[in-house]
Amino acid sequence: MALRMGMAGYVLLLVAGEALLHRAAAQTTHVVGDSMGWVIPPGGAAAYTTWASSKKFMVCDTLMFNFTTGDQDVAQVSKTAFEACSATNTIGSVITTGPANVTLVSEGDYYYICTFSQHCTIGQKLRITVQASPSASPMEGPFSSTPPSSPTPTSAILFVPNIPPLAAMRPFEGEQWLKEIAPVLQSLQKGPVPPSTTSPCTYIPGGGKCN
């Protein structure tokens, strides 16, 4: 029983550890425009389009809009407002303090613009597509023929319980019984071996009687 409980705890820790690793691997912070930041792009809107095409955005990822407070802002808008560079009806509040972090909470298309003057028209606008986070792969059985995947580097520490050997947990009852009965068996005296020829007598250890 104790061994089964120990194994169950070990499996639970492995499942929890794997979940943490998948969650850690799924969360990425993307600095919009990389070193360029969130500014009026020198090459127009194509600069942010090219940047977004080189990234993979997943649910729970974070967008970091790196800009100077007072010079730019960032607002999420609809597709129609994005194409028209209109900030009349934004989705949520306009973020005016930089740098600003925005968490991508669901899959789908996201549209962001700067509401300052002609900034959006000049090219300070961003469109991205967010994908659902990949689900954790099913755990392989202990005798699965599928080769294990390479471990993902991580700083998380997984504590594995020290499971004692089965023999140290409970003595075998049969072995204990043999130890107790051995002295009794050794104390018994063996009687003489009866003759191999046919005899009308029935031999009994310690005495005999002929019929």
C-alpha positions in Angstrom: 0.0 0.0 0.0 2.8 2.4 1.0 4.6 1.7 -2.3 1.5 2.4 -4.3 1.0 5.7 -2.5 4.6 6.6 -3.1 4.3 5.8 -6.8 1.1 7.9 -7.1 2.8 10.9 -5.5 5.7 10.5 -8.0 3.3 10.4 -11.0 1.4 13.5 -9.7 4.7 15.4 -9.4 5.7 14.5 -12.9 2.3 15.6 -14.3 2.5 18.9 -12.4 6.1 19.5 -13.5 5.2 18.8 -17.2 2.3 21.3 -16.9 4.6 23.9 -15.5 7.1 23.4 -18.3 4.4 23.6 -21.0 3.1 26.8 -19.5 6.5 28.3 -19.2 7.4 27.4 -22.8 4.1 28.9 -24.1 4.6 32.4 -22.6 6.7 34.8 -24.6 7.2 38.5 -24.5 7.4 40.2 -27.9 8.9 43.7 -28.0 7.0 45.3 -30.8 9.4 46.4 -33.6 12.3 44.9 -31.6 15.0 47.6 -31.3 12.9 50.1 -33.3 10.2 50.1 -30.7 6.8 51.6 -31.1 7.4 54.7 -33.1 6.6 56.1 -36.6 8.4 53.5 -38.7 11.0 54.9 -41.2 9.7 52.5 -43.9 6.0 53.0 -43.3 3.5 50.4 -42.2 5.4 47.7 -44.0 8.0 47.7 -41.2 5.5 46.4 -38.6 3.9 44.0 -41.1 7.3 42.5 -41.8 8.1 42.3 -38.1 4.8 40.5 -37.2 5.3 38.0 -40.1 8.5 36.8 -38.5 6.9 36.1 -35.1 4.5 33.4 -33.8 2.0 34.8 -31.3 0.3 32.4 -28.9 -2.4 32.9 -26.3 -0.9 34.1 -23.0 2.0 35.8 -24.8 2.7 39.5 -24.1 3.2 42.4 -26.4 5.6 45.1 -25.2 5.0 48.5 -26.8 8.2 50.4 -26.1 7.5 54.1 -26.5 8.1 57.4 -24.7 5.3 58.7 -22.7 3.8 61.8 -24.3 5.2 61.0 -27.8 3.1 58.1 -28.7 0.3 55.9 -27.3 -1.3 52.6 -28.2 -4.9 51.6 -28.7 -6.6 48.3 -29.7 -9.2 48.8 -32.4 -11.5 46.8 -34.7 -10.4 45.8 -38.2 -12.5 48.6 -39.8 -11.0 51.2 -37.5 -7.6 49.9 -38.2 -7.9 50.2 -41.9 -9.4 53.7 -41.5 -6.9 54.7 -38.8 -9.9 55.8 -36.6 -9.6 56.0 -32.9 -13.3 56.9 -32.3 -14.3 53.6 -30.8 -11.3 51.8 -29.2 -11.4 48.4 -27.6 -10.6 49.3 -24.0 -8.8 52.4 -22.9 -6.0 54.1 -24.8 -2.7 53.3 -23.2 -0.7 56.5 -22.8 2.2 55.5 -20.5 5.1 53.6 -22.0 6.5 51.1 -22.1 3.2 49.2 -22.0 2.6 45.4 -21.8 -0.5 43.9 -23.3 -1.4 40.2 -22.7 -2.9 38.2 -25.5 -5.8 36.5 -23.8 -7.5 34.7 -26.7 -6.8 33.6 -30.2 -7.8 35.7 -33.3 -6.7 38.8 -35.0 -5.6 41.9 -33.0 -5.3 45.4 -34.3 -3.3 48.3 -32.7 -2.7 51.9 -33.7 -1.2 55.1 -32.3 -3.9 57.7 -31.9 -1.5 60.7 -32.2 -2.3 63.0 -35.1 -1.2 61.3 -38.4 0.9 58.6 -36.8 -1.3 55.7 -37.8 -1.7 57.0 -41.4 2.1 57.3 -41.7 2.5 53.7 -40.6 2.4 53.3 -36.8 -0.1 50.5 -36.8 0.2 46.8 -36.1 -1.9 43.7 -37.0 -1.2 40.3 -35.5 -2.8 36.8 -35.5 -2.8 34.9 -32.2 -3.0 31.2 -32.2 -4.2 28.9 -29.4 -1.6 27.5 -27.1 -0.6 23.9 -28.0 -2.2 21.4 -25.6 0.1 19.1 -23.6 0.9 15.9 -25.4 -0.6 12.7 -23.7 1.7 10.9 -21.3 3.3 7.8 -22.7 2.9 4.5 -20.9 5.9 2.9 -19.2 6.2 0.4 -22.0 5.5 2.7 -24.9 7.7 2.3 -28.0 7.6 6.0 -28.8 11.1 7.5 -28.2 11.1 10.3 -25.6 11.4 13.8 -26.8 14.4 16.0 -25.9 13.9 17.7 -22.5 13.2 21.5 -22.6 15.8 23.5 -20.6 14.2 25.0 -17.6 15.1 26.4 -14.2 12.2 24.7 -12.4 13.1 22.1 -9.8 11.2 18.9 -9.6 11.3 17.1 -6.3 11.1 13.3 -6.6 10.2 11.3 -3.5 12.6 8.7 -2.2 10.7 5.4 -2.6 12.0 2.7 -0.2 12.4 -0.9 -1.5 9.5 -3.3 -1.0 11.5 -5.6 1.2 12.2 -2.8 3.7 8.5 -2.0 4.0 7.0 -5.4 5.2 8.6 -8.8 6.0 7.3 -11.8 4.1 4.9 -13.8 6.3 6.0 -17.1 4.7 9.6 -16.4 5.4 8.8 -15.5 9.0 6.9 -18.7 9.5 9.7 -20.8 8.2 12.1 -19.2 10.7 9.8 -20.1 13.5 9.1 -23.7 12.5 12.7 -24.6 11.5 13.9 -25.4 15.1 10.9 -27.7 15.6 11.6 -29.6 12.4 15.3 -30.0 13.3 14.5 -31.5 16.7 12.5 -34.4 15.3 14.4 -37.7 15.3 14.2 -39.8 12.2 13.2 -43.4 12.6 14.9 -46.4 10.9 14.1 -46.9 7.2 11.7 -49.9 6.7 12.9 -52.8 4.6 12.2 -52.7 0.9 10.8 -56.3 0.8 7.2 -57.1 1.2 6.2 -57.2 4.9 2.9 -57.8 6.7 3.9 -55.1 9.2 3.0 -51.6 9.1 5.9 -49.4 10.2 5.3 -46.5 12.5 8.1 -44.3 13.8 8.8 -45.1 17.4 7.2 -48.5 17.3 5.4 -50.9 15.0 2.8 -53.6 14.9 2.3 -56.5 12.6 -1.2 -57.3 11.4 
